């Protein structure tokens, strides 16, 4: 566990004691860490720049040493807002719920995979979409949403090559526009399919 994971684990437990962030709810912690990292990159204007997460963690640790009470207060507020967004944006699907709709989405995403693998400047492009989501108030699931927006655009243009700069720009511009629209919407954006045995397995 790195420093960010340790701090967020405590804050998430404080905000919602029912969460088992080291067990069955580990995904919540993973997404929160990713979102918090992206949020700081956006605030510190590191989005789209060559900076690894190790540097970012060091910067956070330094900030904590210099402003411990300020970071503590900020984290409490941020985690509270993030959890509220998580409950609004993430929906669990059971069995074959909404199967037809998700079959179409899954097909488009599958079409995009070969193009996604060869897409140039993937990290920078994804971060630009992440930045647009955060700028418009969407702080939950930013990486997941950004990647899926780009993959959906690629999947719809699956017959075209991603090495063509105009095509990549077209995909990026469409994803940025949809990211702005998505941030203004209400209701779930991330759907997690749960197997029926998930809850009964502990019995």
C-alpha positions as CSV (number, residue, x, y, z in Angstrom):
1,X,0.0,0.0,0.0
2,X,1.3,3.4,-0.9
3,X,0.8,6.6,1.1
4,X,-2.3,7.7,-0.8
5,X,-4.0,4.2,-0.4
6,X,-3.3,4.3,3.4
7,X,-4.7,7.8,3.8
8,X,-7.8,7.1,1.6
9,X,-8.5,3.8,3.4
10,X,-8.8,5.6,6.7
11,X,-11.0,8.4,5.2
12,X,-13.3,6.0,3.4
13,X,-13.8,3.9,6.6
14,X,-14.5,7.1,8.6
15,X,-17.0,8.3,6.0
16,X,-18.8,4.9,5.6
17,X,-17.9,2.3,8.2
18,X,-20.0,-0.3,6.3
19,X,-17.4,-0.3,3.5
20,X,-14.9,-3.2,3.6
21,X,-12.2,-1.4,1.5
22,X,-9.6,-4.1,2.2
23,X,-12.0,-6.9,1.3
24,X,-15.1,-7.1,-0.8
25,X,-15.1,-3.3,-1.5
26,X,-11.5,-3.1,-2.5
27,X,-12.6,-1.9,-6.0
28,X,-14.0,1.2,-4.3
29,X,-10.6,2.0,-2.8
30,X,-8.8,1.4,-6.1
31,X,-11.1,3.7,-8.0
32,X,-10.9,6.4,-5.2
33,X,-7.1,6.3,-5.4
34,X,-7.1,6.6,-9.1
35,X,-9.7,9.5,-9.0
36,X,-7.8,11.3,-6.2
37,X,-4.5,11.0,-8.1
38,X,-6.3,12.4,-11.3
39,X,-7.9,15.2,-9.3
40,X,-4.5,16.3,-7.9
41,X,-2.9,16.1,-11.3
42,X,-5.6,18.3,-12.6
43,X,-5.3,20.8,-9.7
44,X,-1.5,20.9,-10.1
45,X,-1.8,21.2,-13.9
46,X,0.0,17.9,-14.5
47,X,-2.7,16.5,-16.8
48,X,-1.3,15.5,-20.1
49,X,2.3,16.1,-19.0
50,X,5.0,13.5,-18.5
51,X,4.7,12.8,-14.8
52,X,4.6,9.5,-13.1
53,X,2.5,8.6,-10.1
54,X,5.6,8.1,-7.9
55,X,6.4,11.8,-8.3
56,X,2.9,12.7,-7.5
57,X,2.9,10.6,-4.3
58,X,6.1,12.3,-3.2
59,X,4.5,15.7,-3.8
60,X,1.4,14.7,-1.7
61,X,3.7,13.5,1.1
62,X,5.6,16.8,1.0
63,X,2.3,18.7,1.1
64,X,1.2,16.7,4.1
65,X,4.4,17.4,6.0
66,X,4.1,21.1,5.3
67,X,0.3,21.5,5.7
68,X,-1.0,18.4,7.7
69,X,-4.2,19.9,9.0
70,X,-5.0,21.5,5.6
71,X,-4.6,18.2,3.8
72,X,-6.6,16.4,6.5
73,X,-9.5,18.8,6.1
74,X,-9.3,18.7,2.3
75,X,-9.3,14.9,2.2
76,X,-12.3,14.6,4.5
77,X,-14.3,17.0,2.2
78,X,-13.1,15.3,-1.0
79,X,-13.9,11.8,0.2
80,X,-17.4,12.9,1.3
81,X,-18.1,14.4,-2.2
82,X,-16.5,11.4,-3.9
83,X,-18.6,8.9,-2.0
84,X,-21.8,10.8,-2.8
85,X,-20.8,10.7,-6.5
86,X,-20.0,7.0,-6.3
87,X,-23.5,6.2,-5.0
88,X,-25.0,8.3,-7.7
89,X,-22.8,7.1,-10.6
90,X,-22.2,3.4,-10.0
91,X,-25.0,0.9,-10.4
92,X,-24.9,-2.8,-9.9
93,X,-26.5,-5.0,-12.5
94,X,-27.8,-8.5,-11.5
95,X,-28.1,-11.4,-13.9
96,X,-29.4,-10.4,-17.3
97,X,-30.7,-7.0,-16.3
98,X,-30.6,-4.6,-19.3
99,X,-28.9,-7.4,-21.3
100,X,-29.8,-6.1,-24.8
101,X,-28.5,-2.6,-24.2
102,X,-25.2,-3.8,-22.8
103,X,-24.7,-6.4,-25.6
104,X,-24.6,-3.4,-28.0
105,X,-22.2,-1.5,-25.9
106,X,-20.0,-4.6,-25.4
107,X,-19.9,-5.1,-29.1
108,X,-18.8,-1.5,-29.8
109,X,-16.1,-1.8,-27.1
110,X,-14.9,-5.1,-28.5
111,X,-14.6,-3.5,-31.9
112,X,-12.5,-0.8,-30.4
113,X,-9.9,-3.0,-28.7
114,X,-7.5,-3.6,-31.7
115,X,-7.6,0.2,-32.4
116,X,-7.1,1.0,-28.7
117,X,-4.0,-1.1,-28.5
118,X,-2.4,0.7,-31.4
119,X,-3.6,4.2,-30.5
120,X,-0.7,6.7,-30.3
121,X,-0.4,9.0,-27.3
122,X,-3.1,7.0,-25.5
123,X,-2.1,8.2,-22.0
124,X,-2.1,11.9,-22.9
125,X,-5.4,11.6,-24.8
126,X,-7.0,9.8,-21.9
127,X,-5.8,12.4,-19.5
128,X,-7.2,15.2,-21.6
129,X,-10.7,13.6,-21.3
130,X,-10.1,13.0,-17.6
131,X,-9.3,16.7,-17.2
132,X,-12.5,17.7,-19.0
133,X,-14.6,15.5,-16.7
134,X,-13.0,16.9,-13.6
135,X,-13.2,20.5,-14.9
136,X,-17.0,19.9,-15.3
137,X,-17.4,18.5,-11.7
138,X,-17.2,14.8,-12.4
139,X,-14.7,13.3,-9.9
140,X,-15.8,9.7,-9.7
141,X,-14.6,7.0,-12.1
142,X,-12.7,9.5,-14.2
143,X,-10.2,7.1,-15.8
144,X,-12.9,4.4,-16.4
145,X,-15.3,7.0,-18.0
146,X,-12.5,8.6,-20.1
147,X,-11.3,5.3,-21.5
148,X,-14.8,4.1,-22.3
149,X,-15.7,7.4,-24.0
150,X,-12.6,7.0,-26.2
151,X,-13.2,3.3,-26.9
152,X,-16.8,3.9,-27.8
153,X,-15.7,6.6,-30.4
154,X,-13.0,4.2,-31.7
155,X,-15.5,1.3,-31.9
156,X,-17.9,3.3,-33.9
157,X,-15.1,4.1,-36.4
158,X,-13.6,0.6,-36.2
159,X,-12.9,0.5,-40.0
160,X,-10.6,3.5,-39.9
161,X,-6.9,3.5,-38.8
162,X,-5.9,5.3,-35.6
163,X,-2.5,6.4,-37.0
164,X,-4.3,9.0,-39.1
165,X,-3.9,12.2,-37.1
166,X,-7.2,13.7,-38.3
167,X,-9.0,10.5,-37.2
168,X,-7.4,10.6,-33.7
169,X,-8.4,14.3,-33.3
170,X,-11.9,13.5,-34.4
171,X,-12.2,10.7,-31.8
172,X,-10.7,13.0,-29.1
173,X,-12.9,16.0,-29.9
174,X,-16.1,13.8,-29.8
175,X,-15.0,12.2,-26.5
176,X,-14.3,15.6,-25.0
177,X,-17.7,16.9,-26.1
178,X,-19.4,13.8,-24.7
179,X,-17.4,14.1,-21.4
180,X,-18.8,17.6,-20.9
181,X,-22.4,16.4,-21.6
182,X,-21.8,13.3,-19.3
183,X,-20.7,15.5,-16.4
184,X,-23.9,17.6,-16.7
185,X,-26.1,14.4,-16.6
186,X,-27.7,12.8,-13.6
187,X,-27.8,9.2,-12.6
188,X,-25.6,6.1,-13.1
189,X,-22.7,6.2,-15.5
190,X,-20.7,3.1,-14.5
191,X,-22.5,-0.3,-14.5
192,X,-21.0,-3.3,-12.7
193,X,-22.4,-6.7,-13.6
194,X,-22.7,-8.8,-10.5
195,X,-23.0,-12.6,-10.6
196,X,-26.0,-14.0,-8.7
197,X,-23.7,-16.1,-6.6
198,X,-21.8,-13.1,-5.4
199,X,-24.0,-12.5,-2.3
200,X,-25.0,-16.1,-1.6
201,X,-21.4,-17.4,-1.7
202,X,-20.7,-16.2,1.8
203,X,-23.7,-18.1,3.2
